[in-house]
Amino acid sequence: FFSNVSHELRTPLTVIRGALGLAAGGVVGEVPEGLGELLHIAHANSERLLRIVNDILDIHRLESGALDLELEPTDVLAVVQRAVELTRPFAADYGVTFRVPEGAESALVMADFERLVQVLFNLASNAVKYSPKGGRVDIDVVRSTAIVRITVTDTGPGIPDEFRDRIFQKFAQAATGNMRRGGTGLGLSIVKSLVELHGGRVGFDTIRGAGTTFYVDLPLHEAAPKAAAALPAP
């Protein structure tokens, strides 16, 4: 079943997303204003469907032990930069901006670059969804003697008390008022599994009405650099 999902759903969805993206970008010719809006909606929804399919396949691989990591010395700040680049268009739709402090510390960890980007993308997009319009998501990197901590902080409503114990469970989603924020409810479960596969841990601190900080702790690679690397302005 999962093999069929991968081939029969993900492959055509990838092609559809690519074609819609090219059309919406005017690559095949000038797009009338009304049609351009429809193409944008179709492209956004094709990306959403592809993320759902990918989440389902990732959960299957993680639970079956079939997900292999390609570990190599990885600059955490490069991971943060890539995750912010990928999440920024999504954040713009919500009217949310990112900030990475100039003093964020460079550090090397043994990691699969793309999978660690996936971890930060999931945390950043989750923070965006629960931030108010005009809000900001802060991402920081801090080194200690043995670990590097990556934090993702939003200015949302905080996590309800009754939801905190199951936040990393599959299909778990917190409601804000009478509104749910969409998604599969698999993102944080995938984050937890991927971080643990890297030998790390994930957790959160939250204050009702003031926001939430998710943190990822990873073992420092012994060759970690001491100089901080500058990131481009968000």
C-alpha positions in Angstrom: 0.0 0.0 0.0 2.7 2.5 1.0 4.7 1.6 -2.2 1.6 2.3 -4.3 1.0 5.6 -2.4 4.6 6.6 -3.1 4.4 5.8 -6.8 0.8 6.5 -7.7 0.2 9.6 -5.6 3.5 11.3 -4.9 4.9 11.1 -8.4 2.0 12.7 -10.2 1.5 15.3 -7.4 5.1 16.3 -7.8 4.6 16.8 -11.6 1.3 18.7 -11.0 2.9 21.0 -8.5 5.9 21.7 -10.8 3.6 22.4 -13.8 1.4 24.8 -11.7 4.4 26.5 -10.3 5.8 27.1 -13.8 2.5 28.4 -15.1 1.9 30.6 -12.1 5.4 32.1 -12.5 4.7 33.1 -16.1 7.3 30.7 -17.6 4.8 29.5 -20.3 3.6 33.0 -21.1 1.8 35.9 -19.5 -1.0 34.9 -17.2 -4.2 36.9 -17.0 -4.9 38.3 -13.5 -7.9 36.2 -12.7 -6.3 33.0 -13.9 -3.1 33.8 -12.0 -5.0 33.8 -8.7 -6.6 30.4 -9.5 -3.1 29.0 -10.4 -1.7 30.3 -7.1 -4.5 28.6 -5.2 -4.1 25.3 -7.1 -0.3 25.4 -6.6 -0.6 26.0 -2.9 -3.1 23.2 -2.5 -0.9 20.8 -4.5 2.0 21.6 -2.2 -0.3 20.9 0.8 -1.4 17.5 -0.6 2.2 16.6 -1.3 3.2 17.4 2.2 0.4 15.2 3.5 1.6 12.3 1.3 5.2 12.8 2.4 4.2 12.9 6.1 2.3 9.6 5.8 5.2 7.9 4.0 7.7 9.3 6.6 5.7 8.0 9.5 5.6 4.6 7.8 9.4 4.5 7.3 10.1 5.7 10.8 7.8 3.1 12.4 9.1 0.3 10.2 12.8 1.3 10.8 13.2 1.8 7.0 14.4 5.4 7.2 18.1 5.7 6.7 20.0 8.8 7.7 23.1 10.0 5.8 25.0 11.5 8.7 27.8 13.9 8.2 29.3 17.0 9.9 26.6 19.6 9.4 26.5 23.3 10.2 23.4 24.0 12.3 23.2 27.6 11.1 23.1 26.4 7.5 20.2 24.2 8.4 18.4 27.1 10.1 19.0 29.3 7.0 17.6 26.7 4.6 14.5 26.0 6.8 13.8 29.7 7.0 14.1 30.1 3.2 11.6 27.2 2.7 9.1 28.5 5.3 9.2 32.2 4.4 6.6 32.0 1.6 4.2 30.1 3.9 4.9 32.7 6.7 4.1 35.5 4.3 0.6 34.1 3.7 0.1 34.4 7.5 1.7 37.8 7.7 4.4 36.4 10.0 8.2 37.2 9.8 11.3 35.4 11.0 14.2 36.6 13.1 17.5 34.9 13.6 19.7 36.8 16.1 23.0 38.1 14.9 24.6 36.3 17.8 23.3 32.9 16.9 26.2 30.5 17.4 27.7 28.3 14.7 28.1 24.6 15.6 28.7 21.3 13.9 26.6 18.3 14.6 26.5 14.8 13.0 23.3 15.0 11.0 21.4 14.2 7.8 21.1 17.8 6.4 17.8 17.3 4.6 16.2 15.6 7.6 17.3 18.2 10.0 16.0 20.9 7.7 12.7 18.9 7.8 12.7 19.1 11.6 13.2 22.9 11.6 10.7 23.4 8.8 8.1 21.5 10.7 8.7 23.5 13.9 8.9 26.8 12.0 5.7 26.3 10.0 3.9 25.1 13.2 5.1 28.3 15.0 3.8 30.4 12.0 0.4 28.8 12.1 -0.1 29.6 15.8 1.3 33.2 15.6 -1.0 36.2 15.1 -1.0 38.1 11.9 1.9 40.6 12.1 3.7 38.3 14.6 7.3 37.1 14.6 9.0 33.7 15.0 12.4 33.7 16.5 14.9 31.0 15.8 18.1 30.8 17.8 21.1 28.5 18.2 23.1 28.3 21.4 26.1 26.1 22.2 27.1 24.6 25.5 29.9 22.2 26.4 28.4 19.1 24.9 25.2 20.1 23.0 23.8 22.7 20.7 20.2 23.9 21.3 18.0 25.2 18.5 15.0 27.1 19.7 11.9 28.1 17.7 9.7 30.7 19.6 6.3 32.0 18.5 4.0 34.7 20.0 0.9 32.6 19.8 -1.7 31.6 22.5 0.5 28.9 24.1 -0.3 25.2 24.4 -3.4 24.2 26.3 -2.8 22.3 29.6 -4.9 19.3 28.5 -2.9 18.9 25.2 0.7 19.1 26.5 1.1 15.4 27.4 0.1 14.3 23.9 1.6 17.0 21.7 4.1 14.6 20.1 1.6 11.9 19.4 0.4 11.1 15.9 -2.6 13.0 14.6 -2.6 15.3 17.6 -3.6 18.9 17.0 -4.4 21.6 19.4 -7.5 23.8 18.8 -7.4 27.5 19.3 -10.8 28.7 20.2 -13.2 27.0 17.8 -10.7 26.9 15.0 -8.2 24.2 14.1 -5.1 25.2 12.2 -5.0 22.5 9.5 -2.3 20.0 8.7 -2.1 16.2 9.2 -1.2 16.2 12.9 1.9 14.2 12.1 4.5 17.0 12.0 5.6 17.0 15.6 5.5 13.2 15.8 7.9 13.2 12.9 10.1 15.9 14.5 10.4 13.8 17.7 11.3 10.6 15.8 13.9 12.3 13.6 15.5 14.2 16.5 15.8 11.0 18.5 17.4 9.2 15.5 20.0 11.9 15.6 20.7 11.1 19.2 19.0 14.3 20.5 15.8 15.3 22.2 13.0 17.7 21.6 10.8 19.6 24.2 8.9 22.8 24.7 8.2 25.6 27.2 4.9 27.4 26.9 3.0 30.2 28.6 -0.7 30.5 28.0 -1.4 33.8 26.1 2.3 34.5 25.6 3.7 31.9 23.2 5.7 28.7 23.0 9.3 27.8 22.5 10.2 24.4 21.0 13.8 23.3 21.5 16.0 20.7 19.9 19.1 19.5 21.7 21.7 17.7 19.6 25.2 16.4 20.5 28.0 18.6 19.4 30.4 17.2 16.8 33.9 17.3 18.3 35.1 19.5 15.3 32.5 22.2 16.0 33.7 25.7 14.9 34.0 28.5 17.4 33.3 31.4 15.1 29.7 32.5 14.5 28.5 32.5 10.9 26.4 35.4 9.8 23.0 34.8 8.2 21.3 37.1 5.7 18.6 39.3 7.1 15.2 37.7 7.0 
